[in-house]
Amino acid sequence: MNVYEIDPTTDARWDDLLQNHPQASIFHTPGWLEALKKTYDYTPVAFTTSPPGSPLTNAIPFCKINGFFGKPRLVSLPFSDHCEPLVTDKEQLDCLLAYLQQRRGAERWNYIELRPKTPVLAVGDEFRQSHTFLFHELDLRRDLDEIIQSTHKDCIQRKIRRAEREELICEQGTSDSLLSQFYQLLIGTRRRHGLPAQPIEWFRNLVDHLGERLTIRVVSQTGRAVASILTLRFKHELVYKYGCSDHRLHNLGGIQLLLWRAIRDAKNDKLWTLDMGRTDPGNPGLVAFKNRWGTTRTESSYLRHPITARDSLLTHGQSFISTHFFARLPTNLTRAAGSLLYRYMA
């Protein structure tokens, strides 16, 4: 089979492929890819066996990323929790990956990385596991009573009741005011976790390019933002992408209330699934939080070609720098560091 290179942000066939393929997600959409391109100067590209002029029946999207020292890499997809290859059989997948391996030398790509959600993706011996993550999903096709009863009685149900007693004010939308409140909470949360904050332009571009598929929810008390979440919607799925809060007000149950409101809205809109995103197994607190919502948990690994011992050392070094450097930066420098470095961290 021949392989063709296309631009998924401009190819008129791309939307039809996403609507027809069961593995398509919000991370495959032109809006998500445009936001990546505009914020980080990445180049979106997809590879397919479908000839020009024929219906698009398969593709794997990537972004071409320039490394900090200038060596490029091909990632599917950066800053996306997962990105399944949109193929119909193993023959198509093998053909596309064999082509990319041949291209790697000519293009001087440092590596090619796939970020599937499927726990076991048969891609041959050339691609090896790079990072392993946990993924949590909540089945929304059950009754609301059944969903809430499946959650942890103390850490979820009691927190929601506490938030409702406090008469916290919940707002949602994509206004500049909501984005500003969300981002201020995000900066503090990222700093506590030893991470730089994403540039504010990333979220502005997501709002601009995803439109009604994106919702920011903020809960506040007496004018003070307590917690915020950002969710994405595509077809029958809601994605919990970002969450942040004022740690001094955790006892009010703001995050729990916002997630419960998002679940109720999703049920009203007849969505099927809440995707709670990827979690590093080394973050037991976040793993426990997602487990307590009565979710189904799976484990999956990103796949890289080639992978070396040096890659593991670099990953360990980045973790060390985060823990011992970013957590100690003043807030304004945390924000500046994110704007400068994030494009190289994908």
N, C-alpha and C positions, 0 to 999 in steps of 0.2 A: 504493500500500500504506500502511496505517496503521502507526504506530510506537508501541510501548508501553514504558513504563519499569518495570523490575522490580528487586527486590533479590536479587542472585545468592546471597547468604548464607542466604536464607530460602525462596526459591522452590523448591518440591518438584521442579520439572522440571529444575533446573540440572544435577544429577548425571547424568541421562540424556543431556542434550546433550553433556556432557564425555565420557561413555563412547562415544557414537556418532560424535563428530566427530573426524576424523583430525588436525586441527590443535590440538586441546586439549592443554594442558600443565599442569604442576604450578602454574603461575602463574595459571591460571584457577580453581583449586579454591577452594571455600568456606573451607578452612583457611588458605590463603595470604591471602585477602581479609580474613578475620577478624583475622589477625595484623596486617595493615596498619591496620585500623580501630582495634584495641585499642591499638597502639603509638603511632600518629601521629594518631589522631582523624580519619582520612579517612572519607569516606562512599562505600562501594561502591555502584555502580549499573550496570545493564546496559540496553541498548536492543535491542529485537527487533521483528520484524514478525509474530511469532506471537501471536494473540489470547489473552487469559486463558481458561483452561479447555481449550485445545488443546495438543497436544505442542509442545515448544519445539524449533524446527528451526534457529534462527539467533540470534545475539546478539553484541554487542560490549560487553565489560565495561570500566568506567572507575572511577576514584576521583575524587571532587570534593575538590580541595585548596585550602585558603585560603593565599594568598601571604603573604609576610612583611609586606607593607604592606596586606594585607586584600583584594587583588583575587584572586578564585578562578580556578582553571583545571581543565580536565578532562583526565586523563591515563590512558592504557591501556597499561600499568599502572605506577605508581611502584615503584622498587626491584626491578623485574622485568626480567630480561635481554631478554625479548621477550614479546609478547602478540599472537598472531594474531587478527584478526577471525574469529569463528566463523560464517562464511556459506557458502552453497553455490554462489552465483553472483554475478556483478558487479552484477546488478540489485538484489539485496538490499543489497550494500555501498553502492551509489550512493544508494539510498533512505535508509538509515540515516544516512549522512554528510550528505546534503542536509537531513535533519531536524535534525541536530545544528548545522549551520551556521545554520539558521533560529532555533534555540533560543539560540544564543550571545548574541545581542544582548539578548534578554529576561532571560537569566540573568546577563548581564554577565561571562561567562567571558573571561579575558584571552586564552586560546587553548585549542585542542583538540589533543591530541597522540596519535598512534598509534605503537606501538612494535613493528612487525612483524618477523618473522624472515625472511620471504620477500624475496629480493633485489629483486624488482620487483613492487610492489603498485600496480595501476592505480586511483588514487583521484581522478583529474581534476586540473585546474590549481589548484584552491583550496588543496590541501595541498602544501607544499613540504618539501624535505629540511631537517632541523634538525641532526641529528648522525649521523655514519656510523660504524659499528662492524664489526669482524670477528667471525665466529662459527665455532667449531671443533667438529666432531663426529667421534667415533670409532665405526667400525662394529664392533659386538661379535658379529656373526653369523659371524665367521671363527674358526678355531681359535686357541687361546691362543698356540701357537708362532708362528703367522703374525702375530698382533698384536704380540708382543714383538719379532719380527724386523723389523717395520716401524718400530720406534722407533730413535732415535739411539743408536748404539753407545756413545758416550762419555758423553753428557749424561743418558741415561736408563738404558740397560742396565748400564753400569758403576756408576752411582749405586745402583741397586737391589742389585747384588751387594755393594757396600760396606756398605749398610745391613744386609743379611742377615749379613755377617761381624761387624758390630758387635753383633749380637744385641740389637737395639733391641726394646723391648717395645711391642707394638701393642694398643690397647684400642679398643673401639667401643661405642656405645650413646647414651643421652640423659641420663645421670645428671648430677646437679649438679656432681660432681667433674670429669667430662669437659667440661662446659660452662664451668666456671671456668678450666680449663687452656686450652681453646680461646680463651676471651675474652682472657686475659692475653697470649697470643701475638698475637691479632688487634690489640690496642691498639698493641703495638710495631710490627707490620707496617704498620698504617695511618699511624702517626706517621712512619715512614721514607719513606712515599710522599707525605707532605705532606697527609694527609687526617685528619679527625676520625673517631673510632671510632663505629660504630653503637651506640645505647644497648643495654645488656645486656637490657633488657625486650623488645627486638625478637626476640632469640634465644630467650628464655624463652617468648614467645608463639608462636613458630614450633614449638617443641617441644610446647607444650600443644595446638596446633590441628592440627598435621600428624601427630603420633603416630609410627607405624611408618614413615611415608613419609620421615622425616628420620633421618639417622645422623651422629653426630659420631665421627670417628676421631682418636686421639691416639697419637703415637709418642714414647717417652721413653727416656732412658738414665740409669741409676742414679737414678731418681726425678725427673729433670729433663725437662720437656717439650721436645721438639726441634721438632716440627711438628704441625699439625692441619689437617684438612679437614672441611667440612660438605657432605654430599651430600643430594639430594632424589630421590625416586622417584615416578614416575607412569606407570601402564600399562607399556609396554615400554621406558621410557627412564629412565636415571640422569642426574641433573644435578649437575655439580661446581660448587657455588655459591660457596663461600668456601674460601680456603686461606691459611694463615699459618704463620710459623716463627720460630725464634730465629736471627737472621742470623749469629750467632757459630758456629752449628753446621750451616751449610748444607752443609759438606763431607761430612756423614754421610749425605746422601741421604734425609732423612726424608720430604719431600713426595713424592719419586718412589716410595718404598716404599708410602706410604699410597694413592697413586693406583693402583698396581699391585694392591694388595690389594682395592681397591674394584672394579677391573676384573674380577679373578678371582671375587669374590662375585657381581657382576652376571652374569657368564657362567654361574655355577652356578644363578642364578635365571632363566636364559633370557631376559635382557633383550637388546634389539636395538641400543641406541644409548647412547653416553656423550656427553651435551651438555656441552662444556667452557665454555659461557657466552660472553658478549660480551667483546671486548677493544678498547680504544681503539687505533687505529693508531699513535698517538703514544707507545705503550708498547712499544718494539721488543723489550725483554727478555721480556715476557710473551707477545708474539706468537711469538717464537722458541721459548719453552718449549712452547707448545701445538703448534706445527708439528712439534716433535721427537717427538711421540707418534704420528706417522703419521696425523694427522687430515685430514679434508677441510675446507677453509676456504672460507667464502663471505663476501660483503660485503653489508650491508644498511643502510638509512638509516631513522631515525625520521622521521615526517612530521607537520608542524605547520600549523595554520591559525588565524590568519594568522601569518606570520613576518616580522620586520622586521630591519633592520640593527642595531637596538638589542639584539635578542636575542643576536647574535653578540658584541657588546661585553660584554654581561653574562656570557656564557660565558667569554670571555677574562679578564674581571675575576675570576671565581670561581677560575679556574685559577691566576692570579697570587697571589691570597690564599692558596690552598692551599699553593703552593710556598714562599711567603715568610713564612707566619704559622703554620699548623698544624704544620709540621715542626719549629718551634722551641719549641712549647709543651711544658711538663712533662707527664708522662703523665697525672696526675690532671686537669689542665685539658683535655687532649685528650679525655678521656672525658666531662667536663662539657660541653664544646663540642658534642660529638656529640648528647648528650641534648637540648640546647637548640636546635640548628640543623637537625638532620637532617630534621625534618618539612617544612622549607621547601626542601630540596635535591632533592626528587624530580623 
